[in-house]
Amino acid sequence: MEFSAQQIADYLKGSVVGDPGIKVSNFSKIEAGQPGTLTFLSNPKYTEYIYTTQASIVLVNEDFVPERSVPATMVKVRNSYEALASLLTLVDSYKPKKSGISSLAFISSSADLGENAYVGSYSVIEEGVKIGRNAQIYPQVYIGDNVRIGDNVTLYPGVKIYKECV
């Protein structure tokens, strides 16, 4: 997906300093930014990189005042770290979700899976587990006895949740 600086600013309720039409399609670290990517500045120890990054867009806190020219377009927001998290969540929501239950997963007969749940290969779901709607349980996840998992939760490969956790 591709987003312009103005679209990002509108979504985050921020403001653009630079080219509002510049577009990005990926994320990068500020010190390793590449054209077409978005990065962020939150920790002051990385401030020096804002002047040399090749990233097209940099999210910065609204109180950031550059000491010299910044080559990237800046999107000023209340909290750049929270704004980045919000954008990552937005981008993830556009990715297609997996569906179905692998025949190679073990699911206890007393487990309760919500509708549209995905369970990947070699996952183990023990007795009394309750999993909410639209859960994404990737391969090799272990979920112990009587665990409760809410709606729209994603568990990536290798996650282990021990018994009685919520």
Sequence and secondary structure as in RCSB ss.txt:
>XXXX:A:sequence
MEFSAQQIADYLKGSVVGDPGIKVSNFSKIEAGQPGTLTFLSNPKYTEYIYTTQASIVLVNEDFVPERSVPATMV
KVRNSYEALASLLTLVDSYKPKKSGISSLAFISSSADLGENAYVGSYSVIEEGVKIGRNAQIYPQVYIGDNVRIG
DNVTLYPGVKIYKECV
>XXXX:A:secstr
  EEHHHHHHHHT EEES TT EE EE  GGG  TTEEEE  SGGGGGGGGT   SEEEEETT   SS  SSEEE
EES HHHHHHHHHHHHHHHS    EE TT EE TT EE TT EE TT EE TT EE TT EE TT EE TT EE 
TT EE TT EE TT  
